[in-house]
Amino acid sequence: MIPEDDSPAPQGNSAYRQLLDEIREGRLMPGDRLRETELATRLGVSRTPIREAIRQLETDGLVAHVPRIGASVRQLDYAEVMELYEMRAVLEGTAARLAARAASEVEMQELIVLNDQLAEAGNSPEAARLNRIFHATLLDAAKNRFLSRSMLSLQKALLILGPSQLSNTARSAEAVEEHRRIMVALAARDGAAAEVEMRAHIEAAQRMRIRSLRERDRGLDDS
């Protein structure tokens, strides 16, 4: 018997990517309900591809079925947020260490260009996209397929946290400088230093995220 193909159909895949983008950009927030009829109307497709997209998001761990409510974007508790950033520091720290050994000069130059563009973007929406490309380029430069697969799974989980913190002007400038310190270590082919700088970069993002979550929770308590 031929096993059933669980990959989404083209329309389902398109809907899946659109919903992923909405979660990434904060248009779908943790706790938001995913109503099939409403989403089908908004995305201009039938309910079947929407159902396939929701199923895939559930497989990714981004959507959960809440009793008496239905499918909703998952909400992470404090411990889960901490665990995500701890794993990100481990994986991206390792990527930086490996990239110090394996990155080509072309990849090094591309990282410099991307970080310069990030500095110019400031706190605009473009900054988040450039930051994702910077980290993806560094991960590619590590040249480890198993590490890349692990990071892909983690990156999807991180989407639940919502929009990038680079909309904060101060954080955007700090991130650019942290990237530069990572690249100094990469240029020196100093794997240990590259890992230390990357871990410091992720931990700075973690502290900022924790502050924003606490501010959000205080706002909910005051409402």
Secondary structure, 3 states (H helix, E strand, C coil): CCCCCCCCCHHHHHHHHHHHHHHHHCCCCCCCECCHHHHHHHHCCCHHHHHHHHHHHHHCCCEEEECCCEEEECCCCHHHHHHHHHHHHHHHHHHHHHHHHHCCHHHHHHHHHHHHHHHHHCCCHHHHHHHHHHHHHHHHHHCCHHHHHHHHHHHHHHHHHCCCHHHCHHHHHHHHHHHHHHHHHHHCCCHHHHHHHHHHHHHHHHHHHHHHHHHHHHHHHHC
